[in-house]
Amino acid sequence: MSDKRQITEDEKSLFEDITGKEFSRRSFVKWASALAGAAIASGLFWDDKLGLFREASAQDKSLKDGEWIYSNCNMCGGQSGIKVKVVNGRAVKIEGIANPNNIANISTNYEKALKEVSALYNDKDAAGRLCPKGNA
């Protein structure tokens, strides 16, 4: 029990000065539960005028035709940078991003798989040809 931190008299007197009550285990539990309840209640009545905590609706998430989306290739876990062109909700072109500052980019030689985007949707045997590292 000696290795546990003990509450000092200064800390007790500070609590007693603020609350006007004696500091005890029971008063600590009461105050902690009151503060936890206040924190939970504040989340219930949160007015999110800025929309910071609201999920985007499906209309907000819809993509324009021919929009490029930047992402990562995770076929081998290397997280190489890629960009994907989406038309009508389907990937029509994938390009590697040549970023010399990204250590994960071993190669941007995705041409074999990129010319056959249909391999993503139809050909299950083509999945092994997608990663230039040869791991996927």
N, C-alpha and C positions, 0 to 999 in steps of 0.2 A: 504494500500500500504506500510505501514511501516513494515509489517511482511515479505515482500519479500526481498531477498538479493540484495543489490546494488553492482555494480562493483566498486571497489576502484580505486583510481588514480594510484596506483602502478600497478594494472592489466592493466589499459589502457595504461600506459607508456610502459609496457613490450610488449604489442601487437604492439604499434607504433614503438618501437625500432626494433622488428623483421621484420615487414612488410614494414616499412617506410611510412605507411598511417595512417590516423586518424581512431580511433575506433568509429564506429557508428553501429546502428542497421543494416543498409544496408550492411556495410562491414562484419558484423558477418554472415548475411545470405549468402553472396557471398562465404565466406570462408567455411562455413559449407556445402554448396551445392557442392563446389569444392572437399572437402574432402570426402563427401559421394559418389560423382561420381568416384573419384579415387579408393575408396574401392570396388565399384561395378566392375569397369573396371579391377582391379587386379584379381578378381575372374574369369573373362572371359578368361584371358590368362594364367591361372595357369597350370604349367607343372607338372603333377603328376607322376614323375618318380618312386617314391617309392610305389605308389598305395595306399596311405593312404585314399584317398577320392573316390576311385573307388569301385563300387559294385562288389562283386564276381560273376563270371559267373556261369551258371548252372553246368558246369563241376567241378568247384571248390567246389560247394555246395553239390555235390553228395556224398553219404555215401558209405563206404565200407560195404560189406556184414557182418553182425554180429557185427556192431559197436555199442558201448554203448554211448548213449547220456544222459548227465546229465541235468535234468530239475526240474521243480516244479509241484506238483499236486495242481491245483487250483479249485478242485471240490467244496470245501467249503470256499475258500478264505484264507485258513491257510498257503498256500505255503509250504507244507511239501516237503522235498527233495526226488526225485525219480530218478532212472536211467532206461532208456528204451533201449531195444535191438531191432535194426532195421535190417530186412532182406528183400531185394527186395522192399524197400520203405514202409514196413508195420511194425508196432510194433508187435513183437512176444512175448516179455516178459517185464514186468514192475516190478521193485523191489524198495522197500523203502530203503532209505539210513539211516542207524542208525548213526546219528551224535548227540552226547549228547550236543554239544555246540549250536545246532540249536534249539531255543525255539519253533519254529513252529512244530517240530516233536513231536506230541503227541504220535504217535504210528508208528511202522513199520510193523503192522499186516495187510498187504495188501493181504494175501494169498487167501482170498475168491474171490476177483476180479482178482487177478493176474493169477490164474490158468485158468481163462476163458478170455483170451485176446480177444477172438472172441466177447465178450460182448461189446467191444469198437466199433465194426464194425456192429454187427447184432442185438443183443438183447437190445432193448431200456429200458426194465424193469430192466436190471442189472445195470443201471447207478446209482441207489440209493445205491447199495452195494459197490461202489468203495471206498468211503471215510471211514476210520476207526472212524472218529469223529461222523459219523451218520448225518452229515448236508447235504450231497449231495445225 
